Amino acid sequence: MPDAENLKEVFAYYDRWLAFNQRYQRIPGVQAAVFAEDAVAFSAAYGRADVEQEVALTEQHLFRIASHSKTFTATAVLQLAEQGKVRLDDKVATHVTEIVGTPLGERTVRDLLSHAGGVVRDSDAGDFWQLETAFPDREQLLGVLSDPGSAVLTDNERFKYSNIGYGLLGLIVEAATGTPYNDYVRTAIVDKLGLTGLGPELDPARADEYAVGYSSLSYADQRVPIDHIDTRALASATGFFGTARDVVSYWSAHLPGDDRLLTDASKRQMQHPWWKTAEDDWPKYGLGLMISKIGERELFGHSGGYPGHITLSMVDAERRLAVAVLTNAIDGPARQLTEAAFKLIDLAESKPREDAAGLDRFTGRYANLWGVMDVVQLGGRLYAIDPSSPDPAAEPTTIVPEGDNLRVTGGSGYGAIGETYRFTFGPDGEVESVRGSSGLSRPIDAFSLPGRVRVSSVEA
């Protein structure tokens, strides 16, 4: 497990880094949580749940976590397999008799779980993703499943992601349990874990708790709000809502040795990388789980894309870490913000921990005309990091104290390696300024620009 002091330093900086990026990237709201040391070790929220009404986002606001639903569906199916009610090699028509004699009826449960069934992604009537129509109900879903054209590839030809396939898995759960899908997963998964911030479908009684979703900036100068919509028969593919705190708590039940939901044998089946998702070796897909690598870490989890919400969670089972980031914009950079947590932990652990005494007096965020520099303490060492960089740990600039100054000892050759950051401290010991080869910087709270930048107009 990661060193506790390293984690403390990482979470302190991750908090500031997320806050910066929520503002810098113009994301309406960001909610994030980390499970570490067998508990929720970090949870925070930034920005707005409702921009128009100026409602601050909190850790309790609900997000639509969309395709995270597939992990709950896969968990439910594996539970039923443990109970002997479903076999992974069953043909799906064994359970959903309405599609007996159709090409998709011959696919297996395992094919659907791993997206190897060659099933159409959303059908040719997928405008429900733009709220132009309602999501399909059970009869409409069965209509798609019965259409021979919905088997667009042969089984086990390759990985092909399918929401329709996971809708079919929801019907299998219903057939095997005699219980509506939403009721089963709520009882067998959500309630068993005691998580009130998770649920399988839009809950009108909790309407005020949902973060408003927003459109993209890729096709307009400003975002507009997007209504929430019930996902009906595709709840098993994309219906779930959650908070980041409860998402990582849910993932803790997928760690080795935790038998609240599944045996370790079933979890190993889910977490095994069965299929490459593209030409490269990574990422891969298991049974209801996305599997990827960051550095030497192999991670499982899932993303979620819902109209107005982009989310991602990733789990390192070996180190018992889970990270979830939820954004309420259809172009929210959830992957970048989630991966950053693991990259910062890796940076903190890249060398043996050093004595951090006296380093915190240098730390802070400093700005000049060219941008922002964070002086950060990680692993008992100091780094200069550009918080606007997509990867805060890429080519880290290492710096070491020399009296009241810092000398740059590593990093890109385009940077300031070998040079010195000269600090000026005030009577209270707080940093007043930092001077390097790119000029003078000030603590960001003390930095401002004039109405127009002219020669000598920026305070030197």
Long-range contacts (C-beta under 8 A, 24 or more apart in sequence): 1-36, 1-37, 1-319, 1-320, 2-36, 2-319, 2-321, 2-345, 2-348, 2-349, 3-348, 3-349, 3-353, 4-37, 5-353, 5-356, 5-380, 6-345, 6-348, 6-349, 6-353, 6-378, 6-379, 7-36, 7-37, 7-41, 7-345, 7-348, 9-348, 9-356, 9-377, 9-378, 9-379, 9-380, 10-341, 10-344, 10-345, 10-348, 10-378, 11-41, 11-42, 13-344, 13-374, 13-376, 13-377, 13-378, 14-42, 14-340, 14-341, 14-344, 15-42, 15-44, 16-365, 16-374, 16-387, 17-340, 17-344, 17-374, 17-387, 17-392, 18-44, 18-46, 18-325, 18-337, 19-46, 20-365, 20-372, 20-387, 20-388, 21-333, 21-336, 21-337, 21-387, 21-388, 22-46, 22-47, 23-47, 24-387, 24-388, 25-333, 26-217, 27-327, 27-328, 27-329, 27-332, 27-333, 28-57, 28-211, 28-212, 28-214, 28-223, 28-327, 28-328, 28-329, 29-57, 29-61, 29-211, 29-327, 29-328, 30-57, 30-325, 30-326, 30-327, 30-332, 30-337, 31-57, 31-59, 31-61, 31-63, 31-211, 31-243, 31-244, 31-325, 31-326, 31-327, 32-244, 32-323, 32-324, 32-325, 32-326, 32-337, 32-338, 32-341, 33-59, 33-243, 33-244, 33-245, 33-247, 33-248, 33-323, 33-324, 34-248, 34-321, 34-322, 34-323, 34-324, 34-341, 35-248, 35-249, 35-251, 35-252, 35-320, 35-321, 35-322, 35-323, 36-320, 36-321, 36-322, 37-320, 38-252, 38-320, 40-245, 40-248, 40-249, 43-244, 43-245, 49-210, 49-211, 49-212, 49-328, 50-211, 50-212, 50-225, 51-212, 51-214, 51-223, 51-225, 52-212, 52-225, 57-211, 57-328, 59-243, 59-244, 59-245, 60-197, 60-209, 60-243, 61-209, 61-210, 61-211, 61-243, 62-197, 62-206, 62-209, 62-210, 62-211, 62-241, 62-242, 62-243, 63-210, 63-211, 63-241, 63-242, 63-243, 63-244, 63-309, 63-311, 63-326, 63-327, 63-328, 64-202, 64-210, 64-213, 64-228, 64-240, 64-241, 64-304, 64-306, 64-308, 64-309, 64-311, 65-240, 65-241, 65-242, 65-247, 65-304, 65-306, 65-309, 65-311, 65-326, 66-238, 66-240, 66-303, 66-304, 66-305, 66-306, 66-309, 66-311, 67-163, 67-237, 67-238, 67-302, 67-303, 67-304, 67-305, 68-240, 68-242, 68-247, 68-302, 68-303, 68-304, 68-311, 68-313, 69-166, 69-200, 69-235, 69-236, 69-237, 69-238, 69-239, 69-240, 69-304, 70-166, 70-236, 70-237, 70-238, 70-288, 70-302, 71-288, 71-289, 71-301, 71-302, 72-185, 72-189, 72-200, 72-236, 72-240, 73-166, 73-169, 73-170, 73-173, 73-181, 73-185, 73-236, 73-237, 73-288, 74-113, 74-169, 74-270, 74-287, 74-288, 74-289, 75-185, 75-189, 75-254, 75-261, 75-262, 75-270, 75-288, 76-173, 76-181, 76-184, 76-185, 76-188, 76-189, 77-109, 77-113, 77-169, 77-172, 77-173, 77-288, 78-262, 78-266, 78-269, 78-270, 78-287, 79-188, 79-261, 79-262, 79-266, 80-173, 80-176, 80-177, 81-266, 82-262, 82-263, 82-266, 85-176, 85-177, 86-172, 86-176, 88-113, 88-269, 92-168, 92-172, 95-171, 95-172, 95-175, 95-176, 96-142, 96-145, 96-168, 96-171, 96-172, 96-175, 98-142, 98-145, 98-146, 99-142, 99-145, 99-146, 102-145, 102-146, 102-147, 102-148, 102-151, 103-148, 103-150, 103-151, 104-145, 104-146, 104-150, 104-151, 104-168, 106-155, 107-151, 107-155, 107-165, 108-155, 109-169, 109-172, 110-287, 111-155, 111-156, 112-162, 112-165, 112-166, 112-168, 112-169, 113-169, 113-287, 113-288, 114-159, 114-274, 114-275, 114-285, 114-286, 114-287, 115-159, 115-160, 115-161, 115-162, 115-165, 115-275, 115-285, 116-155, 116-156, 116-157, 116-158, 116-159, 116-160, 116-274, 116-275, 117-151, 117-155, 117-160, 117-162, 117-165, 118-151, 118-152, 118-153, 118-154, 118-155, 118-157, 118-160, 119-150, 119-151, 119-152, 119-160, 119-162, 119-164, 119-165, 119-168, 120-144, 120-149, 120-150, 120-151, 120-152, 120-162, 120-164, 121-160, 121-161, 121-162, 121-163, 121-164, 122-163, 122-164, 123-150, 123-164, 128-229, 129-307, 130-307, 131-226, 131-227, 131-229, 131-307, 134-229, 134-230, 134-232, 135-229, 135-230, 135-231, 135-232, 135-233, 135-234, 136-167, 136-232, 136-233, 136-234, 137-232, 137-233, 138-171, 138-232, 138-233, 140-233, 141-167, 141-168, 141-171, 141-233, 141-234, 142-171, 158-275, 159-275, 159-276, 159-277, 159-285, 161-277, 163-234, 163-237, 163-238, 164-234, 164-237, 165-237, 166-234, 166-236, 166-237, 166-238, 167-233, 167-234, 167-236, 167-237, 169-236, 170-233, 170-234, 170-235, 170-236, 170-237, 171-233, 173-236, 181-235, 181-236, 182-235, 182-239, 185-236, 189-250, 189-261, 192-260, 192-261, 193-249, 193-250, 193-253, 193-260, 193-261, 195-246, 195-249, 195-250, 196-246, 197-242, 197-243, 197-245, 197-246, 198-240, 198-241, 198-242, 198-243, 198-246, 198-247, 198-250, 199-240, 199-241, 199-242, 200-235, 200-239, 200-240, 201-230, 201-231, 201-235, 201-239, 201-240, 201-241, 202-228, 202-229, 202-230, 202-231, 202-239, 202-241, 203-241, 210-241, 211-309, 211-326, 211-328, 212-308, 212-328, 213-306, 213-307, 213-308, 213-309, 213-328, 213-329, 213-330, 214-308, 214-328, 214-329, 214-330, 215-308, 215-329, 215-330, 216-329, 216-330, 216-331, 217-331, 218-331, 223-329, 225-308, 226-307, 226-308, 226-330, 228-308, 229-307, 238-304, 238-306, 240-304, 242-326, 243-326, 244-324, 244-325, 244-326, 247-311, 247-313, 247-324, 247-326, 248-313, 248-322, 248-323, 248-324, 251-301, 251-313, 251-315, 251-322, 251-324, 252-322, 254-300, 254-315, 254-317, 255-315, 255-317, 255-320, 256-317, 270-300, 271-300, 271-317, 273-298, 294-339, 294-342, 294-343, 294-346, 295-342, 295-343, 295-346, 297-342, 297-346, 299-342, 303-334, 303-335, 305-330, 310-334, 312-337, 312-338, 313-338, 314-338, 314-339, 314-342, 316-342, 321-345, 336-390, 336-391, 339-391, 340-391, 340-392, 340-393, 343-391, 343-392, 343-393, 343-394, 344-378, 344-392, 344-393, 346-393, 347-378, 347-379, 347-383, 347-393, 347-396, 348-378, 348-379, 349-379, 350-379, 351-379, 351-381, 353-379, 353-380, 354-379, 354-380, 354-381, 355-380, 356-380, 356-381, 358-401, 359-401, 361-425, 361-429, 361-431, 362-401, 362-406, 362-423, 362-431, 364-431, 364-443, 364-444, 365-443, 365-444, 366-431, 366-434, 366-441, 366-442, 366-443, 366-444, 366-447, 367-441, 367-442, 367-443, 367-444, 367-447, 368-438, 368-439, 368-440, 368-441, 368-442, 368-447, 368-458, 369-439, 369-449, 369-453, 369-458, 370-438, 370-439, 372-444, 373-434, 373-441, 375-399, 375-406, 375-421, 375-434, 382-406, 384-408, 384-411, 384-421
